[in-house]
């Protein structure tokens, strides 16, 4: 399964997020739960650094090599720092139809658009709905599509929900766009009779903000799933219940200050008040001590914004 990591806060080394911690993003790819079903399809990141040339545009790196074999990735992480990072490890099925190339690596961000997207999930049956997804999207955005997976058309559809996708959007605007996106996707699924589940864990970043949307649909377009993640995990691999476990599984985040290596362990002083200095969001808790990590619940969006006073968080349940 894919793995995603995002960071927002004071400048830190990419290595302290991507390669060095015991459960770093790279280390999370060593033994994924569904390794017998999926292979690694590449790595990518977008990084924004305050004070850099054209600081609104990120440095983007993509490679279809597995992350732990990628010497360029290791070298860059050791030398680069970031204020806002969105990093992704791609997984794809064992199939002749799977396309392993740089264009299919996340995150996606088109020229002039403000938001980058990384996705952990999938939309089964998406090829049968592709024409409708693209028809519901802005042609000027669709014209930039070059990959061959489900995520990039979904990026086109999401960005098409915003009046001006090049603008610096406020939390309510981004959340409103996600709501419109989910309604449009349900409409397209119904039109095509696609009753399969949808796992849509979206990570969005623009250099100042991170938005994490833990979204999805159960079978028959169900917006709510009445069984918990831990219970569904007990089902056998390949069962409908186990697939739903992936849909409702949490995304984790840690907020506080002073993230770094302390007593030979990566840790952060946690601060759960309205404002903190920095935040890490990850598919899995990054640090050895997991007790302070919180979950982004299913069908919820968390918006993290960084200002001179620190990072603030806005949590909202999405209704569609």
C-alpha positions, -999 to 999 in steps of 0.1 A, spaced: 0 0 0 11 36 -5 27 56 22 26 94 27 43 118 50 39 156 53 56 182 75 49 218 83 70 240 105 105 254 111 132 243 87 143 207 93 165 182 74 146 160 49 166 131 63 150 135 97 117 128 81 123 105 51 154 83 59 167 86 95 139 77 120 133 41 129 99 43 111 109 68 85 90 70 53 116 49 35 116 23 63 78 20 61 83 6 26 104 -24 37 76 -47 47 42 -34 37 12 -53 49 1 -62 14 35 -69 -1 22 -102 -15 -4 -82 -36 16 -51 -44 50 -39 -55 68 -6 -50 63 18 -78 84 48 -70 90 77 -47 84 114 -49 83 146 -28 75 183 -30 94 206 -7 90 243 0 116 264 17 110 299 30 134 324 15 143 303 -15 140 316 -51 103 316 -62 94 301 -28 58 295 -37 69 268 -61 83 235 -46 113 215 -54 97 184 -69 116 150 -71 102 118 -86 118 85 -93 103 51 -101 131 33 -82 122 18 -48 131 43 -21 156 22 -3 176 17 -35 175 54 -45 209 69 -39 198 103 -53 170 104 -28 193 95 1 219 121 -10 193 149 -14 177 142 19 210 144 37 217 179 22 183 196 19 161 212 44 123 220 43 96 240 59 68 221 42 72 186 28 48 163 10 64 129 3 50 97 -11 59 61 -17 39 44 -44 26 9 -45 10 -8 -74 -4 -43 -82 15 -71 -98 0 -68 -133 11 -63 -169 -12 -32 -169 8 -16 -141 29 13 -154 61 20 -134 74 54 -145 82 88 -130 50 104 -144 29 81 -122 48 90 -90 32 114 -65 28 142 -56 11 159 -84 12 196 -89 6 213 -122 23 246 -132 6 277 -116 -18 255 -95 -14 262 -58 -20 227 -43 0 196 -46 -17 162 -40 -4 129 -27 -29 100 -24 -30 68 -4 -58 47 -17 -75 37 -49 -107 39 -69 -115 4 -82 -131 5 -116 -118 40 -124 -110 33 -160 -147 27 -167 -154 61 -153 -125 79 -167 -143 97 -196 -169 111 -171 -142 121 -146 -124 141 -173 -156 155 -188 -164 169 -153 -130 186 -151 -117 219 -164 -102 212 -199 -73 235 -193 -64 213 -163 -70 180 -181 -47 192 -209 -18 188 -184 -25 152 -175 3 128 -184 2 98 -161 -18 66 -163 -31 60 -128 -64 69 -110 -48 96 -88 -40 121 -115 -76 123 -130 -88 127 -95 -64 155 -90 -78 171 -122 -114 167 -109 -106 181 -74 -87 211 -88 -116 218 -111 -139 224 -81 -121 257 -72 -130 290 -88 -93 299 -90 -70 269 -83 -40 292 -87 -49 312 -56 -38 310 -20 -70 294 -7 -84 297 28 -95 266 48 -132 269 41 -125 272 4 -104 240 3 -129 221 24 -158 233 2 -139 220 -29 -134 186 -13 -171 185 -5 -180 193 -41 -154 167 -53 -169 139 -33 -204 148 -44 -193 148 -80 -175 115 -76 -205 98 -61 -226 111 -90 -201 97 -115 -200 63 -97 -238 61 -97 -240 70 -134 -216 42 -142 -231 17 -117 -198 14 -99 -208 1 -64 -172 -8 -53 -155 9 -24 -133 40 -27 -103 47 -5 -94 84 -8 -68 96 17 -58 129 2 -28 150 14 -26 185 0 1 211 5 10 246 -8 41 257 11 21 273 40 -6 248 47 -13 210 48 -47 196 43 -54 159 52 -87 144 41 -94 109 53 -122 102 29 -138 72 12 -169 53 3 -181 18 13 -199 -6 -10 -230 8 -27 -218 44 -23 -221 42 15 -206 74 31 -205 58 65 -190 24 76 -204 12 109 -175 -11 118 -142 1 132 -108 -2 117 -95 -26 143 -125 -49 140 -123 -50 102 -86 -58 103 -94 -91 118 -109 -103 85 -87 -123 61 -68 -106 33 -88 -102 2 -122 -103 20 -147 -74 15 -143 -66 52 -105 -63 50 -108 -40 20 -131 -18 41 -104 -17 68 -82 1 44 -110 26 36 -115 36 72 -79 32 85 -67 64 103 -41 89 92 -18 100 121 -5 134 131 18 147 158 19 184 168 43 202 191 78 217 190 115 207 189 112 177 166 146 160 162 170 135 176 168 134 214 186 106 234 191 86 202 154 87 193 134 110 171 108 127 191 88 159 195 76 178 226 38 176 221 16 206 225 -21 200 221 -33 236 225 -46 258 197 -12 266 182 20 246 179 53 251 162 53 222 138 32 192 127 40 158 111 13 138 93 20 103 83 3 70 72 21 55 102 34 71 133 70 81 126 85 81 161 91 51 184 68 65 210 34 64 194 14 75 225 11 112 215 0 106 179 -36 115 171 -59 101 143 -76 119 115 -110 101 117 -127 87 87 -147 113 67 -128 142 84 -105 169 71 -78 185 91 -64 218 79 -30 229 93 -19 265 86 15 280 95 18 317 104 44 338 122 26 328 155 29 290 148 7 263 134 -30 261 139 -54 232 132 -90 232 119 -108 198 121 -141 194 102 -163 164 93 -171 163 57 -208 159 47 -216 150 12 
